Amino acid sequence: MKWIQFRRMGGKAFLIISGFMLAGCQTPDLRPFRDSTAQIHSSVLEAKDLFLEEQERVKDLVPDAAKATLEKQIEVFKTNWAARVNVMESMVKYASSLASVAEAPDKSKTALEGVGQSVSELAIAAGPYAPAVEGAKDIALELIDLANRVRAVKQLKKAVLTTDKDMQRVARILSADFGIMRRELEDKQSSIRNLMDDPLSQQLQARRQVEKRVGALAEKLTENLRGQPLNNAVGGFNQDMSETQKYLEESDKWYLPHKARVELAERQLTEHVKLFRDTEAALAQWGKAHGELTRALQEGLAPDWTLLRQSADRIEKSIRKITKQDDKP
């Protein structure tokens, strides 16, 4: 909490200020806000292919009766995703236009027109997006009204105050949307092993039984070593293990590649879920950062972008890790 306090020391009054006050009419640096918004946008673009990748992976594993339903869901997703991208692109333009106003106050009139234009584009983008997500009813109409009000604004501070409520709502809607998709991926994450194992269920069950037999033979050897000569105990163990070992070596030809595919799918899903979770959190933080900017402008303080930048950086790290993982042979 920013505060100002007078304290008397030795008969003199001292002004103690907590927080960073902006000198005179100096405008805040909004480049971190602009850049973080662009990073979140990159995640939205990346997330489409990742979500489709997981849908296609599951489609290849489900029974034929379920394939048609899943294919319809994929087509709906593709259509809705275009709307998500358009909304996010408008938010990037909005953040960039605010930064332009702050960077060139002497050209604020032209830059503020850019703010109004970006809100208009956001209203247009929200039209097809709103029906696709929960809690987005009437958001497009609200943004159209907002665009008209922003066009009449002459100052950065007034522009941000005017847009704050609706921009925070847009961020919450997008965050909740990514939360829904993240939970869908988590469902796939919990079931992918069973789906991939199902076509080989009989072979896997047989192998598990043989592996149990190996464990039982090892226990038997331990017991025999206590009461028999070494050669007798080991000889009996080797004889019992001979056929078992042949089976395991033969089954390794299909089992080890299958095991590697399952483990890769689980690793990829873990990273994909993380990116969606990071994006969900970053969008929520974007809304909070917009509120922080509003308060900072009202109080003449420099906004604190720390949490927003950290959220955006987590997204960038997640994307790099996924890209590196996908590049592996």
C-alpha positions in Angstrom: 0.0 0.0 0.0 1.4 3.4 -1.0 1.4 6.0 1.7 2.6 9.5 2.6 3.3 10.5 6.2 4.6 13.6 8.0 6.9 12.9 10.9 8.5 15.5 13.3 12.2 15.1 14.2 14.0 17.7 16.2 11.2 20.2 15.6 11.4 19.8 11.8 8.8 18.1 9.6 9.9 15.5 7.3 7.9 14.0 4.4 8.2 10.2 4.3 7.0 8.7 1.0 6.6 5.0 0.4 6.3 3.9 -3.2 7.6 5.7 -6.3 6.1 9.0 -7.1 6.0 10.2 -10.7 7.8 13.5 -11.1 5.5 16.3 -12.1 3.4 15.2 -15.1 5.7 12.4 -16.2 3.8 9.5 -17.7 4.6 5.9 -16.6 6.6 3.5 -18.6 4.1 1.1 -20.3 6.5 -0.8 -22.4 6.6 -3.8 -19.9 2.8 -3.9 -20.2 3.0 -3.9 -23.9 5.8 -6.5 -24.1 4.1 -8.8 -21.6 0.8 -8.7 -23.6 2.8 -9.7 -26.7 4.3 -12.6 -24.8 0.8 -13.8 -23.7 -0.3 -13.5 -27.4 2.6 -15.8 -28.4 1.3 -18.4 -26.0 -2.3 -18.2 -27.4 -0.8 -18.8 -30.9 1.2 -21.7 -29.7 -1.6 -23.2 -27.6 -3.8 -23.9 -30.7 -1.4 -26.5 -32.2 -0.8 -28.1 -28.8 -4.4 -28.5 -28.0 -5.1 -29.9 -31.5 -2.2 -32.2 -31.2 -3.7 -33.7 -28.1 -7.1 -34.0 -29.7 -5.7 -35.8 -32.7 -3.7 -38.1 -30.4 -6.8 -39.1 -28.5 -8.8 -39.5 -31.7 -6.4 -42.1 -32.9 -7.0 -44.1 -29.7 -10.7 -44.0 -29.1 -13.3 -46.4 -30.6 -14.7 -45.6 -34.0 -18.0 -44.7 -32.5 -16.4 -41.9 -30.6 -14.3 -40.6 -33.5 -17.1 -38.7 -35.3 -18.0 -36.8 -32.1 -14.4 -35.9 -31.5 -13.9 -34.7 -35.1 -16.9 -32.4 -34.7 -15.4 -31.0 -31.5 -12.1 -30.4 -33.3 -13.8 -28.4 -36.1 -15.7 -26.3 -33.5 -12.5 -25.7 -31.6 -10.7 -24.5 -34.8 -13.5 -22.0 -35.5 -13.6 -20.7 -32.0 -9.8 -20.5 -31.8 -9.8 -17.9 -34.6 -12.0 -15.7 -32.4 -9.6 -16.2 -29.5 -6.7 -15.1 -31.6 -8.5 -12.0 -32.9 -9.4 -11.0 -29.3 -5.9 -11.4 -28.1 -4.5 -9.5 -31.1 -6.8 -6.6 -30.3 -5.5 -6.7 -26.7 -1.9 -6.5 -28.0 -2.9 -3.4 -30.1 -4.6 -1.9 -27.1 -1.5 -2.3 -24.9 0.8 -1.0 -27.7 -1.4 2.0 -28.2 -1.3 2.9 -24.5 2.5 2.6 -24.5 2.6 4.9 -27.6 0.7 7.5 -25.7 3.0 7.3 -22.7 6.2 7.4 -24.9 5.1 10.4 -26.9 2.8 12.7 -24.8 3.2 15.5 -27.4 1.5 13.2 -29.9 -1.1 11.9 -27.5 -4.1 12.9 -29.6 -3.0 10.6 -32.5 -2.0 7.9 -30.1 -5.3 8.1 -28.2 -7.1 7.6 -31.4 -5.2 4.3 -31.6 -6.5 3.3 -28.2 -10.1 3.9 -29.4 -9.4 2.0 -32.6 -8.0 -1.0 -30.7 -11.1 -1.1 -28.5 -13.3 -1.0 -31.6 -11.4 -3.9 -33.0 -11.7 -5.8 -29.7 -15.5 -5.2 -29.8 -15.6 -6.7 -33.3 -13.5 -9.7 -32.3 -15.6 -10.3 -29.2 -18.7 -10.7 -31.3 -18.0 -14.3 -32.5 -15.9 -15.1 -29.4 -18.6 -14.4 -26.8 -21.0 -17.2 -27.8 -18.1 -19.7 -27.5 -17.2 -19.1 -23.9 -19.1 -19.0 -20.6 -19.6 -15.6 -19.0 -19.0 -13.5 -22.1 -22.7 -12.6 -22.7 -23.1 -8.9 -23.9 -19.3 -8.3 -23.7 -19.3 -7.2 -27.4 -22.0 -4.6 -26.9 -20.2 -3.3 -23.8 -17.0 -2.9 -25.8 -18.8 -1.1 -28.6 -20.1 1.4 -26.0 -16.7 1.6 -24.5 -15.0 2.4 -27.9 -17.4 5.3 -28.3 -16.6 6.6 -24.8 -12.8 6.2 -25.3 -12.9 8.3 -28.5 -14.0 11.3 -26.5 -11.1 11.0 -24.1 -8.1 13.4 -24.2 -5.7 12.0 -21.6 -4.0 8.7 -21.0 -5.2 8.6 -17.4 -8.8 9.1 -18.4 -8.5 6.5 -21.2 -7.3 3.8 -18.8 -9.9 4.7 -16.2 -12.6 4.5 -18.8 -11.4 1.1 -20.1 -10.4 -0.5 -16.9 -13.6 -2.3 -15.9 -14.2 -3.9 -19.3 -10.6 -4.7 -20.0 -10.4 -6.6 -16.6 -13.5 -8.4 -17.6 -12.1 -9.5 -21.0 -9.0 -10.8 -19.2 -11.1 -12.8 -16.7 -13.1 -14.3 -19.6 -10.0 -15.3 -21.5 -8.4 -16.7 -18.3 -11.5 -18.8 -17.5 -11.5 -20.0 -21.1 -8.0 -21.2 -20.9 -8.9 -22.8 -17.5 -11.6 -24.9 -19.2 -9.1 -26.0 -21.9 -6.5 -26.8 -19.3 -8.9 -29.0 -17.4 -9.7 -30.9 -20.7 -6.0 -31.5 -21.1 -5.7 -32.7 -17.5 -8.5 -35.2 -18.2 -6.4 -36.5 -21.2 -3.3 -36.5 -19.0 -4.9 -38.8 -16.5 -6.3 -41.2 -19.2 -3.6 -41.3 -21.9 -1.7 -44.3 -20.5 -4.9 -46.4 -20.3 -5.9 -45.3 -23.8 -2.5 -46.2 -25.3 -2.3 -49.5 -23.4 -5.7 -50.7 -24.3 -4.9 -52.1 -27.8 -2.1 -54.2 -26.1 -4.0 -55.0 -23.0 -3.6 -58.8 -23.3 0.1 -58.7 -24.1 0.7 -56.2 -21.3 -1.2 -58.4 -18.8 0.8 -61.4 -19.9 4.1 -59.5 -19.5 3.0 -58.3 -16.0 2.4 -61.9 -15.0 5.8 -63.0 -16.2 7.4 -60.1 -14.4 5.6 -61.2 -11.2 7.0 -64.7 -11.8 10.6 -63.2 -12.0 10.0 -61.6 -8.6 8.7 -64.9 -7.2 11.7 -66.8 -8.5 14.1 -64.2 -7.0 12.4 -64.7 -3.6 12.7 -68.4 -4.0 16.4 -68.2 -4.8 16.9 -66.1 -1.6 15.2 -68.8 0.5 17.1 -71.7 -1.2 20.4 -70.0 -0.6 19.8 -70.3 3.1 19.3 -74.1 3.0 21.0 -75.5 -0.1 24.5 -75.5 -1.5 25.2 -72.4 -3.7 25.5 -74.4 -7.0 22.2 -76.3 -6.4 20.3 -73.1 -5.6 21.7 -71.0 -8.5 21.3 -74.0 -10.9 17.7 -74.4 -10.1 17.1 -70.6 -10.5 18.8 -70.5 -13.8 16.8 -73.4 -15.1 13.5 -71.8 -14.0 14.5 -68.4 -15.5 15.6 -69.7 -18.9 12.2 -69.7 -20.6 11.1 -66.6 -18.7 14.1 -64.7 -19.9 13.5 -65.7 -23.5 9.9 -64.5 -23.3 11.0 -61.1 -21.8 13.7 -60.6 -24.5 11.2 -61.4 -27.2 8.5 -59.2 -25.8 10.9 -56.3 -25.4 10.8 -55.8 -29.1 7.2 -54.4 -28.8 7.1 -53.5 -25.2 10.1 -51.1 -25.0 9.0 -48.9 -28.0 5.4 -48.8 -26.6 6.7 -47.8 -23.2 8.8 -45.0 -24.7 5.8 -43.7 -26.7 3.6 -43.7 -23.6 6.2 -41.9 -21.5 6.8 -39.3 -24.3 3.0 -38.7 -24.5 2.8 -38.2 -20.8 5.8 -35.8 -20.8 4.3 -33.8 -23.6 0.9 -33.6 -22.0 2.5 -32.4 -18.7 4.3 -29.6 -20.5 1.2 -28.7 -22.6 -1.0 -28.6 -19.4 1.7 -26.3 -17.8 1.6 -23.9 -20.7 -2.2 -23.6 -20.6 -2.0 -23.2 -16.8 0.7 -20.5 -17.2 -1.4 -18.7 -19.8 -4.5 -18.9 -17.7 -2.6 -17.3 -14.8 -0.9 -14.7 -17.0 -4.3 -13.5 -18.4 -5.7 -13.2 -14.9 -2.6 -11.2 -13.9 -3.0 -9.0 -17.0 -6.4 -7.9 -15.7 -4.9 -7.2 -12.3 -2.0 -5.3 -13.8 -4.5 -3.1 -15.7 -6.2 -2.4 -12.4 -2.8 -1.6 -10.9 -2.1 0.8 -13.8 -5.4 2.5 -13.1 -4.6 3.0 -9.4 -1.1 4.1 -10.2 -2.3 6.8 -12.6 -4.8 8.1 -10.1 -2.2 8.3 -7.4 0.6 9.6 -9.5 2.7 6.5 -8.9 4.7 4.2 -11.2 2.9 0.9 -11.7 4.6 -2.3 -10.5 4.8 -4.7 -13.4 6.7 -7.4 -11.5 4.0 -10.0 -11.3 2.9 -9.5 -14.9 6.4 -9.8 -16.2 7.0 -12.9 -14.2 3.8 -14.5 -15.6 4.8 -13.6 -19.1 8.3 -15.0 -18.6 6.9 -18.3 -17.3 5.0 -18.6 -20.6 8.1 -17.9 -22.6 10.1 -20.6 -20.7 7.2 -23.1 -21.2 7.2 -22.5 -24.9 11.0 -22.8 -25.2 10.8 -26.1 -23.2 8.1 -27.5 -25.5 9.9 -26.4 -28.6 13.1 -28.1 -27.4 11.2 -31.2 -26.5 9.5 -31.4 -29.9 12.9 -30.9 -31.7 14.3 -34.1 -30.1 14.5 -37.0 -32.5 
